[in-house]
Amino acid sequence: MSLKLSFRFYGDHEVRAVWDEAGKQWWFAVVDVVGAVSGSKDARNYWNVLKSRFRKAGNETLTKCKRFRLEAADGKHRLTDCLPREGMPSFGKDGEA
């Protein structure tokens, strides 16, 4: 599968995005969005904590996630949780969605 990748910006934060041709929509790397919105120095850990809270609360956000192989900061391609724009929860500072 050939992916169309893009980099979007939220303020001064880079957000990786991938185009899903079948669904005709952009998917955004959740960890990038979490980092931009929360200002956390460790966005990956922040996202892992949120995912755990979502599971415990029965939040359906995780069922909307798709995983795409995106390039990480170290140049390696890793499976990354992505959501379409309409699937993004509004993240609060306290981790509430």
QUIPEMO-V471959 format. One record per backbone hydrogen bond with DSSP energy under -0.5 kcal/mol. NH is the residue of the N-H (numbers start at 1). CO is the residue of the C=O. Records with the same first field share a line. If there is no record, write none. Layout:
NH->CO  CO
This chain:
4->19
5->3
6->17
8->6  15
10->13
11->9
13->10
15->8
17->6
18->27
19->4
20->25
21->19
24->20
25->20
27->18
28->83
29->16
30->28  81
31->81
32->29
33->29
34->30
35->31
36->32
37->33
38->34
39->35
46->42
47->43
48->44
49->45
50->46
51->47
52->48
53->49
54->50
55->51
56->52
57->53
58->54  55
59->54
62->59
63->60
64->60  61
65->62
66->82
68->66  80
70->68  78
72->76
75->72
78->70  76
80->68
82->66
83->28
85->26
87->84
88->84  85
90->97
91->89
92->96
95->92
